[in-house]
Amino acid sequence: MPTRPPRRPGDGRRPAGRGFALLGEVLLTGVLVLVLALPLLTLPLALAVGMRHLRRHLAGEGSRRSGLRQDVRRGLLPSLPAGVAALLVWAVLSVDVVLGATGVLPGGRVVALAGALASAAVAVAVLLAARGWTPERGWRASLRGVRADVTADPAGALYLLLATVLVALLTWQLLPLLVPGLGLLAFAAVAVEERRTALPGPRDRPDPDEPRED
């Protein structure tokens, strides 16, 4: 009777377990973001804390809970102005979308579509700012870095836009999907950043005019 060979390190089977662990961490991050964002004003901080938690997990750092508590404690009060600004912008855009969809405004469909696209763009900006936030850096520097992030990696910004629209549609279809959706948005922002750092820069790319060695 044939027997299975013993598992050895590096035989390609360990990553599956790591994938399940990562999935669980993403779902946990969704719960974490939802709980921290319940006051609404703390949504930017909740996203930033969730992304930093995922980074610690991916880096294999210990004491992730203590780091989480420190991020919340140090970032709560300084994050409130950013939360108020984001909430006000979303409220104005939401009113435009509702009024445009109901036909109250002239050219209602165009207004509603423009408001929806602007809302998605604001969501991407908040994700990028939250990704760049640290307790030492603060929100002003993070917001100033959003434009540079979009310019440096427009494809990554487009990926985040598509992820935002997808999570919004799934949540609209079934509200409980908001929990994993928030975790997936945080993970998408971190993954896009890792993708950009993994891409070869201009100095790393081979020169087409340089002769090749045989």
N, C-alpha and C positions, 0 to 999 in steps of 0.2 A: 504494500500500500504506500503510495507516494506521500511524502511528508513535506511540509513547507520548510523552506530554508529559514534559518533564524534571521531576524531583522538585524541589520548592521547600521551604524551611523552613516548618514549620507546616502542611503539607498533610495531616497526619493519619497519615502512614506511619511516622514516627520512633518513636512510642510502641510499635509492635510489637517493634522491636529492643530497646527499653528493657525491655519485658516479658520477653523471652527472657533478657536480662541479669539481671533480677531473679530469674527462675526459677533460673538458674545460681547466683546468690548465695545463694538459699534452700537449695539442695542443698548448697552448700559450707558453709553454716552448720550443716546437719545433720551433716555429717562432723566439723566442728569441735567441736560439742557432744558428739558421741559420743566422740571422742578425749579431750577434756578430762574427760568424765564416767566414763571407764573405772575409776578408783579408787572410784566410787560416791559417796564422801564429797564429791567436787567437783561433783556434779550441779547444785546451785544456782548455783555460780559459772559452770559451763559454760553454763547457760541465760542468765545475765546477760551474759556475754561475747558470746555469740551475738547477743543482742538489741542490744547496743551496736554490734556490728559491722554489723548490718543498718541501724541508724539512720545510721551514718556513710555507708553506701552510698547510702541514700535521700537523704541531705543532700548527696551529691556531695563529701564531704570527702576530702582526700588523706591519704596516710600511714596507711591503715587498718591495715596490718600492724604498724606501730610502736605504734599505739593498742591493738591487740590484745595485743601483748606486754606493754605497760604494765599493762593491765587484769589479765592473768594474774599478773604479778609482784606487783602491789600487793594483789590480792585473794585470793591463794592461802591464806595462813595465816589471815587473819581470817575466811575463809569456812568453815573446817573445822568450827567448832561448829554452824553452821547446817546443814551437810551431815550431821553426826552426828545432830542432832535430827530432821531429815527422814527419814533412813534408819531410825531407831528407830520413828518413828510408822508408816511404811509397813510395817515388819516386823511390828509388832503387828497392824495391820489386815489384812495378808496372811494371818497365822495365823488370824485370825477368819474370813476368807473361806474358807480351806481347810477348817477344822474345820466350819464351817456347811455347806459344800457336800457334805462326806462324811457328814453326819448324825450326827456325834459329839455335837454340842451340841443341846439341845432347841430346837425351832423353828429348825432349821438353815437353811432357806431364807431366813427373815427375817433371821437373823444374817448370812448371806452377802450378801444384798442390801444391808443396812445397812453392812456393811464395804466393799462395792464403792463405794457412794455416798460414804462417808466418805473413801475413798482418792482418789476423783475430786475431792472438795472440797479435800483437802490438796494435790493436784496443782495445782489452780487457785490456791490460796494461794501455793504456791511460784513459780508463773509470775508472779503479780502482784508478789511480793516481789523476784523477779529482775528484773522490768521496772523497778522503782523503785530498784534498787541502783546505786550509784556508789562508786568507791573512797573518795571523801570522805564520803559519807553513811553507808556501812556497812549491816550487816544489821539491826541493832536498829531503826533508823529506818525501814528498808524494810518490816519486818514490822509495825511499828505503823501504817504507811500502808495495809496491805491492807484493813482494815475500811473506811477512808475511801474507798478505790477502789471497793469493792463497793457502798457506800451511794450514792456519786456516780453510778455507772454499773452498775446491776444487770443490765441487758441485756448489757453487755459481759462481765460475769462469766459470764453464762449462755452466751454465745458461746464463751468459753474452755472452759467445762465440756463443751459439745458437741464442741468440737475435741479435747479430751483423750480423751473416750470414743471418738470416731471413730478417732484414732490408735492407741488401745489395741486396738480391735477389728481394725484392719488389721494391726497388728503380730502379734496373736495368730494371724491367718490366714496371714501370711507374714512371718517374722522380718526379712528384709532391708529391709522397708518401714520399719523403725525409723529408718533414716538419714534419708530424706526427711521422715518423720514428725516428728522432732525439729526439723528446720529449719522445717517448717510451723507447729509450735507456737510457736517463737520469732517467726516472722513474724506469726502470729495475734495474739500479745500486743502486738506493735508496732502492728499495723493497728488493733486495738481502741482503743489509746491515741490514735492519730491520728484515729480516728473520733470519739472523745469530744471532742477539742480542736476538731474541725471543726463539731460540733453547735452551734447557736446557743444562747446562754445566755438566762436570763430577760430580761436587758436588751436582748438583740438581737431577741427575738420581738416581733412587732407586737401592740399592745394592741387586743383586739377591741372595746373600748368607745370607742376613739379614732376620731373621724370621719375618713373617708377623703377625700383631695383628688381631685377629678375632673380 
